[in-house]
Amino acid sequence: MPTDTLLTATRTHLDLDPMHSVIIEPIKKGGSGRTIVRIKPEGYATYIGIYYTMERADNANYLPVSKFLKKARINVPEVLYDNIGRRCALIEDLGDTDLLSLKDEPWEVREPIYRSAFEQLDKLFYSRPPKDLEFQPPFDPELYKWEQDYFFDNLAEIYLRMSAGETTPLRDHPALAEMAQQLGASARHLVHRDFQSQNIIIKDGEAYLIDFQGMRRGRQEYDLASLLYDPYMNHSAEEREKLLDIWEDVTEERPLPDILEKCAIQRLMQALGAYGNLVSNKGDEWFEQYIPVAAKLLGELIEGKPVEAAIKPVLDLVK
């Protein structure tokens, strides 16, 4: 059992006797093949325990990527103990306050956290990993095509119950292939891959990144779009402009609108595919509330664009 493995890891790390009280509280067990818990040994600081399976290949990347990011002075939790053989680790407990928990706070409260998060992303852009550190496959045209198919497979066909006959001409639309080819032509820089509000934890007024095991090379605009068009936060157009102003202040440049929009389209297609998968295949109904939000954001982005003909028939079925 994952909790038994993490309990053993805690006792080993702290050299505790078998009768020492240790409380384990579940935090998250999603579709990623990872069990994440909060561990409370009596008389000691709390830890976050992670147990992972090889259900997803990127799970094994957490520890080596974490060490690289820490060395690059990017804000991530400290790994305090790891046992690769047992596929478990104990990491620093940063607390429960993530960016999503500040959703209803005034802009003045959220602004410094966004700035700190963008500073971490900017550091990542200039970081140079060791040559022997292997990341997940880069964002090439094939990966962008996979995201598009993920959208049609899980949202359109499984969640919305469209038939393959209905979706095949949509997924084969040349505008989607052209977008994948254009974005996939450049994959030089590291991207977090899931840069959204639940993966930005706040500690001492600064942003810390978590869930970075899917890191790979790609376009920085993909991460930027992931936060600007985060369905959990559902930023207004005005707030997205404010975020872009912060980004420009941090990086001294502004992304090309066409590339940013296409990255946002890709990201929202991926997110909607994930929501469809989590709701329909994993039974996690919590994500269902964000399907209409993500669909609305995606609908606004594709309006008047060549990809509208491929995506709009699916979005029209979202209620």
N, C-alpha and C positions, 0 to 999 in steps of 0.2 A: 504494500500500500504506500502511496506517495507520502502521506502524513507520517507513517512509521519511519520511512527513510529520512525525512527531514528532522524528525525527533532524534533519531540516532546521530545525525550530523550535528545537531545542536549540542547534544551531550558530549560528543567527541571534541567539538571546537572549544567548549568551555570546561571540559574535563569534569563533568557533573556526574554524581553518583546516580544509580538507577531510580532512586526514590525522590530525587529533586523535582519539585513542581515545575512543569513547563506547560503553558496553555497555548494551544494552537487555534487561531481563528481564520476561517476561510476569507479570502479577499476576492479571488476570481478564478473560475475554471471555465475557460471559453473553448472555442473550437480549434485552438492552436496546439493542442497536445501538451499544455503546460498547466500545472497546478501551482497557484500562488497563494501563500498564507502569511499571516502575521504571527510570529513566534514570540511568546512572552515568558522567558525563564525567570522564575522568582529571584529578585535581588539583582537582576542584570538588565541592561538596555534591551529593547525589543529589536527583532530582526525581521526582515522579509525573507521567507523561504521560497525557493523556486525548485520545482521538480519538473523535468521535461521528458517527453518521449521523443522518438524520432518520427512521429507522425508527419511533422514538417521538417524539412532539411535545415531551415534557418534556426531551429531551436538550439542546435549545437554551436551556433555562432555567437551566442550571447556573451560568453565569458571572454573569448579572445577579442571581440570587438570592444567590450567594456574596458579591458586593459589598455587597448590602443587609445580610446577616447579619454581615459583618465590621464594618460601620459601626455596627450595633446591639450590638457588643461580645459577640456570641455566638461561642463557640469553634468555629471552622471553619478549615480549612487556607487559607493565603494563596495567592492566584492570582498567580503571578510573571510569566506571559507568556500572552497569548491571541491567537489569530488566528481571528476568527469566520468569515472567508472560507474558510479551510482546515479549519474545524471542529476545532480542536485547542487544547490549553492545557497549560501546565506549572504544576503547583501544588506547594506545600510538601510534603515527604515527612515524614509524622508517624510513620513506622515501621509495624511489623506487629502490634503488640499491640492487639487489639480486646477488647471485653468478652467475646466468646465464648471467647477464649483463656484467660480466667480462670475458666471454668466450674467447674473442679474445685478452685479455691482456696477457703480458708475464708471464711466470711461476713465476717469482720473485714477481709479483704483487698479484697473486692468492695464493701463498704458505701460507702466514700468515693467510689468511681467512680459508683455509682448516684446518690448524692447530687449529685455534680457534673453528671451527665447530666440529672437533674431540674431543677437550677438553670438549665441551658441552655434546657430546655423552658419553664420559668417566664418567663425573659427573652423568649422568643419570643412568649408569650402577650401581653406588654405592648408588644411592638415595633410600630411604625407604619411600614409601608413607604411609599415615595413613590407618589403617585397614578398615575404612568405606568408602574409596574412591574407587568407582567402575570404572573399565576400560572396554574397549570393550573385547569381548571373546578372549581368548588367541590363539596363533598360535599352534593349535594342528593338528593332521593329517587331521581332517575334514576341517579346514580352508585352509590348503595347497591344499587339493583336490578341495575346492571351487575356489581357484585361478586358478587351472588348467582348471576347467570347464568354468570359466569366459573367459579364452583364447579361448577355443573351441567354446563357445556360441557366443561371440561377434566379435572376429577376424575371426575365420574360417568360421562359418556358416552365420553370418549376414554381415560382411564386405566383405569377400572373396566368399561368397555364396556357400560354400561347403554344401553338403547334410548331413543329420544326418546319413545316411547309410555310408558315407565316414568317418565321424568323430568318430562314436561310437567305432570302433575297436582301434582307436588312443587314445582316452581318457581313454579307459579301459586297456591300455597297462600296464602290471605288473611293468615295470620300473618306471612309474609315481607313482603308488601306493607305491612302495618301497621307493621312494624319500620322499613322503609325510610322510610316517611312520617314517623314520629316522629323518627328521628335526623336526617333531612334538613330538618326544620323550622327548624333553627338551624345556620348556617354562618358565624359572625361572626369567628372567630379563625383564625390561621394554624396549620397542622399540618404536621409533617415529612412524613407519609404513609408512611414506612417506618422507624419508630423502633424498631429491633431491634438485637440485640447485635453483629452484623457491621458496623453503621453507626455504632458508637460506638468511636472510637479513643482510646487512652490515651497521653497525653504529659505528662510531669512531674507525674504524679498527678492530672491533670484529664481530663475527658471532652471529646472533640472530635467534632462531628457531620460525617458525610460523606453522600454520595448523597441530597442534599436537593433535587434538581432537580424532584421531583414535588410540591413544596410547594404547598399550596392552602388555601383557607379551609374550616373545618369545625369539628368538636367536638374540644376538647383531649383529651377522654376516649379518643378513637381512638388517639392517640399513646401515652397512658398504658397502655391495654389492649394495645397492640402489644408493649410491653416486659414487662408483667406476664405475658402469655400467649405469650411468645416460644417457639416450638417448639424452637429451637436451644438455649435454656437449660433449658427444661422445669422451671420453678420449682415447688416444692412449694406447697401451700396455705399452709403456715407462712411460707415465704419471700415469697409474694405479700402476706401481711399485713404483714411487715416492710417491704416496699417501699412499701406504702400508708402506713405510719407515717412513712417518710422523706418521702414526697410531702406528707403533711399538715404535717410539720415545715418543709418548704421553702416551701410555698404558703399555709399556715395555713388549709387547707380540705381536706375529703375528698370525693371524687366521689360522686354519687348511685349507689348499688349497681345500680339497674335500668338506668340509662344506661350505666354502665361495662360491665355484663354484655352488653348488646346491642351495644355497640361491639366487645367482645371476640368475640362471635359473628360479626359482620361481618368483622372482621379475620382470623379463623381460616378463614372461608369463602374469603376472598380469597387467603390463604396456601396453602390446599389447592388452589385453582384454579391458582395459580402453580406449585406443585410438580408437579401433573399436566401442565401445559403444558411445563415444563422437562424433565421425564423423558420424556414421550411424543413431544413435538414437537421438542424441542431435543437430545434424546439425552444429557442431563446426569443420569446415574444417582446422583450424589452426593446429590441432594435427596430421593431415594426413601426414605432412612432416616428422614426427618422426617415422612413422611405418617402413619404410625401414631401418632406422638407428637401431631401436630396434631389428628388425628381423636379421640384420647383426650381431649385438652383440650376440644375442641368438644363431645364427647359429654357430658362432665360439666356443661358450661355449659347445654346445652339440656334436661337432664333435668327433666321436669315442667313445661316451658315450652310455650306454644302452638306455637312453631316446631319442637318435637321431631318432630311428625308429618311435617314437610316435609324434615327433614335426616337423621333417624336411619336411614331405609332406605338411604341412601347410605353412611353410616358403618358400617353392619352388614356391608358388603362389603369393607371395608378389613382387610387381614390384617397 
